[in-house]
Amino acid sequence: MIQPPPLSHRIETARLILRPSQASDAARAFEIQSDWAVTRMLRMAAFPPDREEIEGWFSDHAREWQAGEAFRFAVERKDGEAGHMIGLADIDGIGGDEGELGYWFGRESWGHGFASEAAGALVAFAFHSLGLAALRSGRARDNEASGKVLAKLGFQPIGETRLFSRPRGEEIVQCRYRLEHRESDSRITTP
């Protein structure tokens, strides 16, 4: 069983602050997920977004953290407005010594390397702080930018599967990836 770090745990990278998400982040998440370009790449989000559903999900993050089920981080820019979430990065789906890496960002944050920076910090957190041995991740086949992020971090493709995409209302092909701790040692350092 994972021994969760305290809910005050923060991760800082060169340009970002990752802090445990909280219920008050739901309003900003609603704004971000109101953009079809963002939400169409998510598998489980509703579109248009449901404010109450998002609030309920964010309200449960602290419980998930304390139970060691999921570790969700609001991502902020160091040079941005304090408390202004630009995206979310998380480790969830934890079972045994593995978990699942996920992330999403507002469109205004695309193309600046923030996803790679935040995801890299979470890989280090998963392996060094949580003691996980491997991470899984997935992306829609048409989300090539996310594929580049995962490849940069050393994730290896392990196949494709068909999954229902809630926002798109249809099945999509999801490309699946895996990263074992030993594979990440040369690419990922503890922030």
Accessible surface in RSA format (square Angstrom, percent):
REM  Atomic radii and reference values for relative SASA: ProtOr
REM  Chains: A
REM  Algorithm: Lee & Richards
REM  Probe-radius: 1.40
REM  Slices: 20
REM RES _ NUM      All-atoms   Total-Side   Main-Chain    Non-polar    All polar
REM                ABS   REL    ABS   REL    ABS   REL    ABS   REL    ABS   REL
RES MET A   1   217.06 112.4 126.40  83.7  90.66 215.9 104.43  88.8 112.64 149.2
RES ILE A   2    21.07  12.0  12.53   9.3   8.54  20.6  16.56  11.9   4.51  12.2
RES GLN A   3   153.50  85.8 139.70 102.1  13.80  32.9  61.41 130.7  92.08  69.8
RES PRO A   4    28.16  20.5  16.48  15.0  11.68  42.4  16.48  13.6  11.68  72.6
RES PRO A   5    22.61  16.5  12.66  11.5   9.95  36.2  20.09  16.6   2.52  15.7
RES PRO A   6    92.86  67.7  80.14  73.1  12.72  46.2  92.49  76.4   0.37   2.3
RES LEU A   7    63.08  35.1  46.91  33.6  16.17  40.6  47.20  33.1  15.88  42.7
RES SER A   8    89.62  75.7  65.87  87.9  23.75  54.7  56.21 119.7  33.40  46.8
RES HIS A   9    49.36  27.0  42.88  29.8   6.47  16.6  33.67  34.7  15.69  18.3
RES ARG A  10   121.79  51.1  97.38  49.6  24.41  58.1  40.67  55.6  81.13  49.2
RES ILE A  11    10.74   6.1   7.38   5.5   3.36   8.1  10.74   7.7   0.00   0.0
RES GLU A  12    85.91  49.3  72.21  54.6  13.70  32.6  24.93  48.2  60.98  49.8
RES THR A  13    18.65  13.3   9.06   9.2   9.59  22.9  17.74  23.8   0.91   1.4
RES ALA A  14    92.61  85.2  55.15  85.1  37.46  85.2  66.98  94.3  25.63  67.9
RES ARG A  15    97.65  41.0  93.53  47.7   4.12   9.8  59.62  81.5  38.03  23.0
RES LEU A  16     0.00   0.0   0.00   0.0   0.00   0.0   0.00   0.0   0.00   0.0
RES ILE A  17    28.76  16.4  28.76  21.4   0.00   0.0  28.76  20.7   0.00   0.0
RES LEU A  18     0.00   0.0   0.00   0.0   0.00   0.0   0.00   0.0   0.00   0.0
RES ARG A  19    29.80  12.5  29.80  15.2   0.00   0.0  23.74  32.4   6.06   3.7
RES PRO A  20    14.51  10.6  10.24   9.3   4.27  15.5  10.24   8.5   4.27  26.5
RES SER A  21     5.41   4.6   0.04   0.0   5.37  12.4   0.00   0.0   5.41   7.6
RES GLN A  22    92.19  51.6  87.11  63.7   5.09  12.1  27.42  58.4  64.77  49.1
RES ALA A  23    54.71  50.3  43.17  66.6  11.54  26.2  43.39  61.1  11.32  30.0
RES SER A  24    86.80  73.4  55.56  74.2  31.24  72.0  58.95 125.5  27.85  39.0
RES ASP A  25     7.22   5.1   5.95   5.9   1.28   3.0   1.28   3.0   5.95   5.9
RES ALA A  26     3.48   3.2   2.62   4.0   0.85   1.9   2.78   3.9   0.69   1.8
RES ALA A  27    59.51  54.7  53.40  82.4   6.11  13.9  55.98  78.8   3.53   9.4
RES ARG A  28    40.97  17.2  39.25  20.0   1.72   4.1  21.50  29.4  19.47  11.8
RES ALA A  29     0.00   0.0   0.00   0.0   0.00   0.0   0.00   0.0   0.00   0.0
RES PHE A  30    41.59  20.8  41.59  25.8   0.00   0.0  41.59  25.2   0.00   0.0
RES GLU A  31   101.53  58.3  86.41  65.4  15.12  36.0  35.94  69.5  65.59  53.5
RES ILE A  32     6.10   3.5   0.65   0.5   5.46  13.2   6.08   4.4   0.02   0.1
RES GLN A  33    12.06   6.7  12.06   8.8   0.00   0.0   0.00   0.0  12.06   9.1
RES SER A  34    52.58  44.4  33.16  44.3  19.42  44.7  29.68  63.2  22.90  32.1
RES ASP A  35    35.94  25.2  28.39  28.3   7.55  17.8  22.87  53.8  13.06  13.0
RES TRP A  36   102.41  41.1  98.84  47.8   3.57   8.4  80.58  43.0  21.82  35.4
RES ALA A  37    24.23  22.3  19.48  30.1   4.76  10.8  21.00  29.6   3.24   8.6
RES VAL A  38     5.45   3.6   2.81   2.5   2.64   6.4   4.20   3.7   1.25   3.4
RES THR A  39     0.00   0.0   0.00   0.0   0.00   0.0   0.00   0.0   0.00   0.0
RES ARG A  40    64.02  26.9  62.98  32.1   1.03   2.5  11.04  15.1  52.98  32.1
RES MET A  41    52.25  27.1  33.78  22.4  18.47  44.0  34.58  29.4  17.67  23.4
RES LEU A  42    29.19  16.3  25.54  18.3   3.65   9.2  28.17  19.8   1.02   2.7
RES ARG A  43    95.66  40.2  87.73  44.7   7.93  18.9  13.64  18.6  82.02  49.7
RES MET A  44   116.81  60.5 111.77  74.0   5.04  12.0 105.69  89.9  11.12  14.7
RES ALA A  45    15.09  13.9   5.76   8.9   9.33  21.2  13.13  18.5   1.96   5.2
RES ALA A  46    17.68  16.3  13.15  20.3   4.53  10.3  14.42  20.3   3.27   8.7
RES PHE A  47    72.44  36.2  45.04  27.9  27.40  71.3  45.18  27.4  27.26  78.0
RES PRO A  48   105.50  76.9  97.62  89.0   7.88  28.6  97.62  80.6   7.88  49.0
RES PRO A  49    17.51  12.8   3.75   3.4  13.76  50.0   4.42   3.6  13.09  81.4
RES ASP A  50    66.39  46.5  58.96  58.7   7.43  17.6  16.04  37.7  50.35  50.2
RES ARG A  51   117.71  49.4 112.71  57.5   4.99  11.9  43.46  59.4  74.24  45.0
RES GLU A  52   140.71  80.8 131.97  99.8   8.74  20.8  45.95  88.9  94.76  77.4
RES GLU A  53    75.82  43.5  62.97  47.6  12.85  30.6  43.00  83.2  32.82  26.8
RES ILE A  54    14.47   8.2  13.40  10.0   1.07   2.6  14.47  10.4   0.00   0.0
RES GLU A  55    78.51  45.1  77.82  58.9   0.69   1.6  26.03  50.3  52.48  42.9
RES GLY A  56    42.73  52.7   0.00   N/A  42.73  52.7  34.93  95.9   7.80  17.5
RES TRP A  57    90.78  36.4  83.62  40.5   7.16  16.8  74.60  39.8  16.18  26.3
RES PHE A  58     1.98   1.0   0.08   0.0   1.90   4.9   0.08   0.0   1.90   5.4
RES SER A  59    70.97  60.0  45.70  61.0  25.27  58.2  29.95  63.8  41.02  57.5
RES ASP A  60    48.05  33.7  44.83  44.6   3.22   7.6  19.64  46.2  28.41  28.3
RES HIS A  61     5.85   3.2   3.13   2.2   2.72   7.0   3.28   3.4   2.57   3.0
RES ALA A  62    42.21  38.8  40.43  62.4   1.78   4.0  40.92  57.6   1.29   3.4
RES ARG A  63   118.92  49.9 114.24  58.2   4.68  11.1  77.02 105.3  41.90  25.4
RES GLU A  64    20.20  11.6  20.20  15.3   0.00   0.0   0.43   0.8  19.77  16.1
RES TRP A  65     4.07   1.6   4.07   2.0   0.00   0.0   4.07   2.2   0.00   0.0
RES GLN A  66   117.30  65.6  97.47  71.2  19.83  47.2  34.21  72.8  83.09  63.0
RES ALA A  67    42.18  38.8  22.24  34.3  19.94  45.4  31.12  43.8  11.05  29.3
RES GLY A  68     8.79  10.8   0.00   N/A   8.79  10.8   1.41   3.9   7.39  16.5
RES GLU A  69    80.40  46.2  71.38  54.0   9.01  21.5  38.38  74.2  42.02  34.3
RES ALA A  70     2.37   2.2   1.81   2.8   0.56   1.3   1.81   2.5   0.56   1.5
RES PHE A  71     0.00   0.0   0.00   0.0   0.00   0.0   0.00   0.0   0.00   0.0
RES ARG A  72    17.97   7.5  15.35   7.8   2.62   6.2   0.75   1.0  17.23  10.4
RES PHE A  73     0.00   0.0   0.00   0.0   0.00   0.0   0.00   0.0   0.00   0.0
RES ALA A  74     0.00   0.0   0.00   0.0   0.00   0.0   0.00   0.0   0.00   0.0
RES VAL A  75     0.00   0.0   0.00   0.0   0.00   0.0   0.00   0.0   0.00   0.0
RES GLU A  76    11.30   6.5  11.30   8.5   0.00   0.0   0.18   0.4  11.12   9.1
RES ARG A  77    87.90  36.9  82.20  41.9   5.70  13.6  11.63  15.9  76.27  46.2
RES LYS A  78    91.04  44.4  62.12  38.1  28.93  68.9  38.21  34.4  52.83  56.3
RES ASP A  79   114.26  80.0  74.11  73.8  40.15  94.9  51.04 120.1  63.22  63.0
RES GLY A  80    38.93  48.0   0.00   N/A  38.93  48.0  22.08  60.6  16.85  37.7
RES GLU A  81   131.87  75.7 112.48  85.1  19.39  46.2  48.81  94.4  83.06  67.8
RES ALA A  82    97.73  89.9  69.78 107.7  27.95  63.6  76.82 108.2  20.90  55.4
RES GLY A  83    47.83  59.0   0.00   N/A  47.83  59.0  26.30  72.2  21.53  48.2
RES HIS A  84    67.89  37.1  61.84  43.0   6.05  15.5  42.36  43.7  25.53  29.7
RES MET A  85     0.78   0.4   0.45   0.3   0.33   0.8   0.45   0.4   0.33   0.4
RES ILE A  86     7.22   4.1   7.22   5.4   0.00   0.0   7.22   5.2   0.00   0.0
RES GLY A  87     0.00   0.0   0.00   N/A   0.00   0.0   0.00   0.0   0.00   0.0
RES LEU A  88     1.12   0.6   1.12   0.8   0.00   0.0   1.12   0.8   0.00   0.0
RES ALA A  89     0.00   0.0   0.00   0.0   0.00   0.0   0.00   0.0   0.00   0.0
RES ASP A  90    12.10   8.5  12.10  12.0   0.00   0.0   0.00   0.0  12.10  12.1
RES ILE A  91     0.00   0.0   0.00   0.0   0.00   0.0   0.00   0.0   0.00   0.0
RES ASP A  92    38.88  27.2  38.88  38.7   0.00   0.0   5.01  11.8  33.88  33.8
RES GLY A  93    47.06  58.0   0.00   N/A  47.06  58.0  36.38  99.8  10.68  23.9
RES ILE A  94    38.68  22.0   9.07   6.8  29.61  71.4   9.07   6.5  29.61  80.4
RES GLY A  95    46.57  57.4   0.00   N/A  46.57  57.4  37.08 101.8   9.50  21.3
RES GLY A  96    76.80  94.7   0.00   N/A  76.80  94.7  45.94 126.1  30.86  69.1
RES ASP A  97    78.70  55.1  74.94  74.6   3.75   8.9  27.89  65.6  50.80  50.7
RES GLU A  98    39.17  22.5  39.17  29.6   0.00   0.0   8.35  16.1  30.83  25.2
RES GLY A  99     0.00   0.0   0.00   N/A   0.00   0.0   0.00   0.0   0.00   0.0
RES GLU A 100    39.41  22.6  39.41  29.8   0.00   0.0  15.86  30.7  23.55  19.2
RES LEU A 101     2.67   1.5   0.00   0.0   2.67   6.7   0.00   0.0   2.67   7.2
RES GLY A 102    23.26  28.7   0.00   N/A  23.26  28.7  23.15  63.5   0.11   0.2
RES TYR A 103    37.13  17.3  16.72   9.5  20.41  53.1  16.91  12.7  20.22  24.9
RES TRP A 104    25.16  10.1  20.59  10.0   4.57  10.7  17.06   9.1   8.10  13.1
RES PHE A 105    11.01   5.5   6.63   4.1   4.38  11.4   6.63   4.0   4.38  12.5
RES GLY A 106     1.64   2.0   0.00   N/A   1.64   2.0   1.64   4.5   0.00   0.0
RES ARG A 107   125.37  52.6 117.07  59.7   8.30  19.8  40.43  55.3  84.94  51.5
RES GLU A 108   107.73  61.8  80.65  61.0  27.08  64.5  73.74 142.6  33.99  27.8
RES SER A 109     6.15   5.2   2.15   2.9   4.01   9.2   0.74   1.6   5.42   7.6
RES TRP A 110   113.92  45.7  96.99  46.9  16.93  39.7  94.91  50.6  19.01  30.8
RES GLY A 111    85.28 105.2   0.00   N/A  85.28 105.2  42.18 115.7  43.10  96.5
RES HIS A 112    94.44  51.6  78.78  54.8  15.66  40.1  52.62  54.2  41.81  48.7
RES GLY A 113    38.40  47.4   0.00   N/A  38.40  47.4  28.13  77.2  10.27  23.0
RES PHE A 114     6.68   3.3   5.55   3.4   1.13   2.9   5.55   3.4   1.13   3.2
RES ALA A 115    24.67  22.7  21.80  33.6   2.87   6.5  21.80  30.7   2.87   7.6
RES SER A 116    14.64  12.4  11.41  15.2   3.24   7.5   4.23   9.0  10.41  14.6
RES GLU A 117    36.84  21.2  24.15  18.3  12.69  30.2  27.92  54.0   8.92   7.3
RES ALA A 118     0.00   0.0   0.00   0.0   0.00   0.0   0.00   0.0   0.00   0.0
RES ALA A 119     0.00   0.0   0.00   0.0   0.00   0.0   0.00   0.0   0.00   0.0
RES GLY A 120    10.77  13.3   0.00   N/A  10.77  13.3  10.26  28.2   0.51   1.1
RES ALA A 121     5.46   5.0   0.44   0.7   5.03  11.4   3.51   4.9   1.95   5.2
RES LEU A 122     0.00   0.0   0.00   0.0   0.00   0.0   0.00   0.0   0.00   0.0
RES VAL A 123     0.00   0.0   0.00   0.0   0.00   0.0   0.00   0.0   0.00   0.0
RES ALA A 124     0.19   0.2   0.00   0.0   0.19   0.4   0.11   0.1   0.08   0.2
RES PHE A 125     5.55   2.8   1.66   1.0   3.89  10.1   5.43   3.3   0.12   0.3
RES ALA A 126     0.00   0.0   0.00   0.0   0.00   0.0   0.00   0.0   0.00   0.0
RES PHE A 127     7.90   4.0   0.35   0.2   7.55  19.6   0.35   0.2   7.55  21.6
RES HIS A 128    91.61  50.1  57.41  39.9  34.20  87.5  39.06  40.3  52.56  61.2
RES SER A 129    58.21  49.2  25.90  34.6  32.32  74.4  13.40  28.5  44.81  62.8
RES LEU A 130    16.65   9.3   0.00   0.0  16.65  41.9   2.32   1.6  14.33  38.6
RES GLY A 131    54.88  67.7   0.00   N/A  54.88  67.7  28.81  79.1  26.08  58.4
RES LEU A 132     4.40   2.5   1.97   1.4   2.44   6.1   1.97   1.4   2.44   6.6
RES ALA A 133    42.85  39.4  36.89  56.9   5.96  13.5  39.74  56.0   3.11   8.2
RES ALA A 134     1.62   1.5   1.62   2.5   0.00   0.0   1.62   2.3   0.00   0.0
RES LEU A 135     0.00   0.0   0.00   0.0   0.00   0.0   0.00   0.0   0.00   0.0
RES ARG A 136    59.19  24.8  59.19  30.2   0.00   0.0  26.93  36.8  32.26  19.6
RES SER A 137     2.11   1.8   2.11   2.8   0.00   0.0   0.00   0.0   2.11   3.0
RES GLY A 138    22.15  27.3   0.00   N/A  22.15  27.3   0.25   0.7  21.90  49.1
RES ARG A 139    38.32  16.1  32.08  16.4   6.24  14.8   7.01   9.6  31.31  19.0
RES ALA A 140     4.85   4.5   1.77   2.7   3.08   7.0   1.77   2.5   3.08   8.2
RES ARG A 141   126.61  53.2 121.09  61.7   5.51  13.1  51.80  70.8  74.80  45.3
RES ASP A 142    70.02  49.0  46.53  46.3  23.50  55.6  43.41 102.2  26.62  26.5
RES ASN A 143    27.59  19.0  26.01  25.1   1.59   3.8   1.59   3.8  26.01  25.1
RES GLU A 144   119.15  68.4 114.27  86.5   4.88  11.6  33.87  65.5  85.28  69.6
RES ALA A 145    70.90  65.2  62.23  96.0   8.67  19.7  65.81  92.7   5.09  13.5
RES SER A 146    13.16  11.1  10.33  13.8   2.83   6.5   6.40  13.6   6.76   9.5
RES GLY A 147     7.85   9.7   0.00   N/A   7.85   9.7   5.90  16.2   1.95   4.4
RES LYS A 148   149.27  72.8 141.88  87.1   7.39  17.6  89.04  80.1  60.23  64.2
RES VAL A 149    17.26  11.4  16.22  14.7   1.04   2.5  17.13  14.9   0.12   0.3
RES LEU A 150     0.23   0.1   0.23   0.2   0.00   0.0   0.23   0.2   0.00   0.0
RES ALA A 151    62.95  57.9  47.84  73.8  15.11  34.4  49.28  69.4  13.67  36.2
RES LYS A 152   139.33  68.0 116.69  71.6  22.63  53.9  86.44  77.8  52.89  56.3
RES LEU A 153    10.76   6.0  10.75   7.7   0.01   0.0  10.76   7.6   0.00   0.0
RES GLY A 154     1.70   2.1   0.00   N/A   1.70   2.1   1.33   3.7   0.37   0.8
RES PHE A 155     4.68   2.3   0.00   0.0   4.68  12.2   0.00   0.0   4.68  13.4
RES GLN A 156    91.36  51.1  91.36  66.8   0.00   0.0  28.86  61.4  62.50  47.4
RES PRO A 157    97.98  71.4  77.70  70.8  20.28  73.7  77.91  64.3  20.07 124.7
RES ILE A 158    99.82  56.8  60.20  44.8  39.62  95.5  70.16  50.5  29.66  80.5
RES GLY A 159    38.48  47.5   0.00   N/A  38.48  47.5  33.21  91.1   5.27  11.8
RES GLU A 160   101.35  58.2  65.42  49.5  35.93  85.5  27.41  53.0  73.93  60.4
RES THR A 161    52.10  37.1  44.54  45.1   7.57  18.0  26.84  36.0  25.26  38.2
RES ARG A 162   142.35  59.8 122.90  62.7  19.44  46.3  60.40  82.5  81.95  49.7
RES LEU A 163    48.91  27.2  46.02  32.9   2.89   7.3  48.91  34.4   0.00   0.0
RES PHE A 164   114.42  57.2 106.11  65.7   8.31  21.6 106.11  64.3   8.31  23.8
RES SER A 165     0.16   0.1   0.16   0.2   0.00   0.0   0.00   0.0   0.16   0.2
RES ARG A 166    94.64  39.7  81.91  41.8  12.73  30.3  28.66  39.2  65.98  40.0
RES PRO A 167    14.25  10.4   0.00   0.0  14.25  51.8   0.36   0.3  13.89  86.3
RES ARG A 168    49.92  21.0  24.03  12.2  25.90  61.7  12.48  17.1  37.44  22.7
RES GLY A 169    50.83  62.7   0.00   N/A  50.83  62.7  22.57  61.9  28.26  63.3
RES GLU A 170    96.42  55.4  91.24  69.0   5.18  12.3  27.59  53.4  68.82  56.2
RES GLU A 171    95.30  54.7  79.59  60.2  15.70  37.4  24.47  47.3  70.83  57.8
RES ILE A 172    18.17  10.3  13.79  10.3   4.38  10.6  18.17  13.1   0.00   0.0
RES VAL A 173    23.64  15.6  19.36  17.5   4.28  10.3  19.36  16.8   4.28  11.6
RES GLN A 174    18.58  10.4  18.58  13.6   0.00   0.0   0.07   0.2  18.51  14.0
RES CYS A 175    12.16   9.2  12.16  13.6   0.00   0.0   5.89  14.9   6.27   6.8
RES ARG A 176    43.34  18.2  43.16  22.0   0.18   0.4  16.41  22.4  26.93  16.3
RES TYR A 177    15.59   7.3  15.59   8.9   0.00   0.0   5.04   3.8  10.55  13.0
RES ARG A 178    64.99  27.3  63.88  32.6   1.10   2.6  25.23  34.5  39.75  24.1
RES LEU A 179     0.05   0.0   0.00   0.0   0.05   0.1   0.05   0.0   0.00   0.0
RES GLU A 180    43.08  24.7  43.08  32.6   0.00   0.0   6.93  13.4  36.15  29.5
RES HIS A 181    59.80  32.7  59.17  41.1   0.63   1.6  38.18  39.3  21.62  25.2
RES ARG A 182   171.75  72.1 151.97  77.5  19.78  47.1  68.79  94.0 102.96  62.4
RES GLU A 183    58.80  33.8  46.86  35.5  11.93  28.4  30.10  58.2  28.70  23.4
RES SER A 184     1.63   1.4   1.63   2.2   0.00   0.0   0.00   0.0   1.63   2.3
RES ASP A 185    81.46  57.1  62.51  62.2  18.95  44.8  32.66  76.9  48.80  48.7
RES SER A 186   106.12  89.7  64.01  85.4  42.11  97.0  58.12 123.8  48.00  67.2
RES ARG A 187   126.65  53.2  93.90  47.9  32.75  78.0  27.31  37.3  99.35  60.2
RES ILE A 188    11.82   6.7   6.47   4.8   5.35  12.9   7.92   5.7   3.90  10.6
RES THR A 189   107.68  76.6  94.93  96.2  12.75  30.4  69.34  93.1  38.34  58.0
RES THR A 190    88.79  63.1  65.18  66.1  23.61  56.3  54.89  73.7  33.90  51.2
RES PRO A 191    74.17  54.1  11.80  10.8  62.37 226.7  46.45  38.4  27.72 172.3
END  Absolute sums over single chains surface
CHAIN  1 A     9199.4       6960.4       2239.0       4876.5       4322.9
END  Absolute sums over all chains
TOTAL          9199.4       6960.4       2239.0       4876.5       4322.9
